[in-house]
Amino acid sequence: MYARSPDRAPWRRVGQDDRVTATQHVPPDVPALTIGILGGSGPQGGGLGLRLAAAGHLVLIGSRSTERGQEAAAKLAGPGRRIEGADNATVAERADVIIVAVPWEGHRETLEALRAPLAGKIVIDCVNPMGFDKGGAFGLQVPEGSAAQQAAAVLTDSTVVAAFHHVSAVLLADESVETIDTDVLVLGDDRAATDLVAALAERIPGMRGIYAGKLRNAGQVEALTANLISINRRYKAHAGLRVTDV
Amino acid sequence: MYARSPDRAPWRRVGQDDRVTATQHVPPDVPALTIGILGGSGPQGGGLGLRLAAAGHLVLIGSRSTERGQEAAAKLAGPGRRIEGADNATVAERADVIIVAVPWEGHRETLEALRAPLAGKIVIDCVNPMGFDKGGAFGLQVPEGSAAQQAAAVLTDSTVVAAFHHVSAVLLADESVETIDTDVLVLGDDRAATDLVAALAERIPGMRGIYAGKLRNAGQVEALTANLISINRRYKAHAGLRVTDV
């Protein structure tokens, strides 16, 4: 885990390019960030990629192979959207901020292989470790406490933030849905990083980024997806969450 | 755990009194239910008692001793509110539906001592097993998975439902707040019981009861309270949750 000191915010590559500010107290130019999505060929990652590209970001869709990444990117293409596909390692290397949307099975292995290109960057984990049986969905026990904490344990040179767990992939993919009516709970131990991710969430119309605690409290946010699945089944809905009084 | 069969809904004491319907498919007369609150001298239990009394329920405030229960009831008294105090065992005996709002420390012991009077009744557990340190709040590991599952393991002759975890005690106690703007996530394995508890939540203006899964998915709902505490600190709020698209 990073300390809170802004000196330890390694993605602020001062002087590297004009998209990243040299002054700590000026936030980065969020609209100019290139967003990489590991596991972008899946529904959650693809849907987030679609929406972030529609918001003006250059989005890089990563998959296990270059071909699968390019195929997934082609499916998400549309007027005014800049979406490119590549393998996960290339995406991790090129992007400013990386969203991890891979299946829980293989989460650790995928990240272990990408430690070097992800170093110094903000990594947003949106993976929900879930099991399913005849009784429905349930949260899996994770030795590290959560997928996000596992990512932080593996990616010791990155700044891991947990976010985007509860966004409906169905709504993200449906271009007739203009706004996504949900708050995005953002968790992490580095204030500048969680602020950036909250601002990124707000690039998608209807979404609001809400800081919701340190990474050690990510497990219940991930597991809450099982409850939303139960809600969706009972009420035939694509449920999201709004935090009231904020 | 009870099976879903309405035949196993033991609180439907047919013919016992006119508040409980004799026909399984007609819901019970929710407004006529007497609500008992174990740990009603605490802020969460007291606040719920206040609101349910204001909604017209006879509310019985339980505490360890008759005197403390009566003192707590006296503090909650007000025009048109029927609130009585007693010891927890008396409350468990007299009430139709019982809310467990005791501190997590002592949760198991309190329920073990009340197995007999709680038999055949709906027991609503709203306890959040939480720890606090200099980093803030965090969810405690519970061997049974959650406080609600622990209650179900102890109270094998009751029907346990989990609900009311996220309601702000501050807002509940503030009589100038006329509506409590939050959804109440209701979890349980018995459909009739979760329906009843959802209807009970809706007796409080502004609240909506939302079925959110089986009892095995209660742990993350309880632990999410740690996230709401983080949100409250960051945004100086009394945060609640709304489920969107329902």
Contacts between the chains, C-beta under 8 A, distances in Angstrom:
chain1	res1	chain2	res2	distance
A	135	B	214	6.1
A	135	B	216	7.3
A	136	B	213	7.0
A	136	B	214	6.8
A	137	B	213	8.0
A	137	B	217	7.8
A	138	B	216	5.8
A	138	B	217	6.0
A	139	B	217	7.2
A	139	B	219	7.6
A	139	B	220	5.9
A	168	B	245	7.9
A	181	B	244	4.8
A	181	B	245	7.0
A	182	B	244	5.7
A	185	B	227	6.7
A	187	B	227	7.6
A	210	B	231	6.3
A	210	B	235	7.8
A	211	B	230	7.0
A	211	B	231	7.0
A	211	B	234	5.0
A	211	B	235	7.8
A	212	B	227	4.4
A	212	B	230	5.8
A	212	B	231	5.6
A	213	B	136	7.0
A	213	B	226	6.3
A	213	B	227	4.7
A	213	B	229	7.8
A	213	B	230	3.4
A	213	B	231	7.5
A	214	B	135	6.2
A	214	B	136	6.8
A	214	B	230	7.2
A	216	B	135	7.3
A	216	B	138	5.8
A	217	B	137	7.8
A	217	B	138	6.0
A	217	B	139	7.2
A	217	B	223	7.4
A	217	B	226	4.9
A	217	B	227	5.4
A	217	B	230	6.7
A	219	B	139	7.7
A	219	B	220	7.4
A	219	B	223	7.2
A	220	B	139	5.9
A	220	B	219	7.4
A	220	B	220	3.9
A	220	B	221	7.8
A	220	B	222	8.0
A	220	B	223	3.7
A	220	B	224	5.0
A	220	B	226	7.3
A	220	B	227	6.9
A	221	B	220	7.8
A	221	B	224	7.1
A	221	B	227	6.3
A	222	B	220	8.0
A	223	B	217	7.4
A	223	B	219	7.2
A	223	B	220	3.7
A	224	B	220	5.0
A	224	B	221	7.1
A	224	B	224	6.3
A	226	B	213	6.3
A	226	B	217	4.9
A	226	B	220	7.3
A	227	B	185	6.7
A	227	B	187	7.6
A	227	B	212	4.4
A	227	B	213	4.7
A	227	B	217	5.4
A	227	B	220	6.9
A	227	B	221	6.3
A	228	B	243	8.0
A	229	B	213	7.8
A	230	B	211	7.0
A	230	B	212	5.8
A	230	B	213	3.4
A	230	B	214	7.2
A	230	B	217	6.7
A	231	B	210	6.3
A	231	B	211	7.0
A	231	B	212	5.6
A	231	B	213	7.5
A	231	B	243	6.1
A	231	B	246	6.4
A	234	B	211	5.0
A	235	B	210	7.7
A	235	B	211	7.8
A	235	B	245	7.9
A	235	B	246	4.6
A	237	B	243	7.9
A	237	B	245	4.3
A	237	B	246	4.9
A	238	B	245	5.2
A	239	B	243	5.1
A	239	B	244	6.3
A	239	B	245	5.3
A	239	B	246	5.8
A	240	B	243	7.4
A	240	B	244	4.1
A	240	B	245	6.3
A	241	B	241	5.7
A	241	B	242	7.1
A	241	B	243	6.4
A	241	B	244	6.8
A	242	B	241	7.1
A	242	B	242	4.2
A	242	B	243	8.0
A	242	B	244	5.8
A	243	B	228	8.0
A	243	B	231	6.1
A	243	B	237	7.9
A	243	B	239	5.1
A	243	B	240	7.4
A	243	B	241	6.4
A	243	B	242	8.0
A	244	B	181	4.7
A	244	B	182	5.7
A	244	B	239	6.3
A	244	B	240	4.1
A	244	B	241	6.8
A	244	B	242	5.8
A	245	B	168	8.0
A	245	B	181	7.0
A	245	B	235	7.9
A	245	B	237	4.3
A	245	B	238	5.2
A	245	B	239	5.3
A	245	B	240	6.4
A	246	B	231	6.4
A	246	B	235	4.6
A	246	B	237	4.9
A	246	B	239	5.8
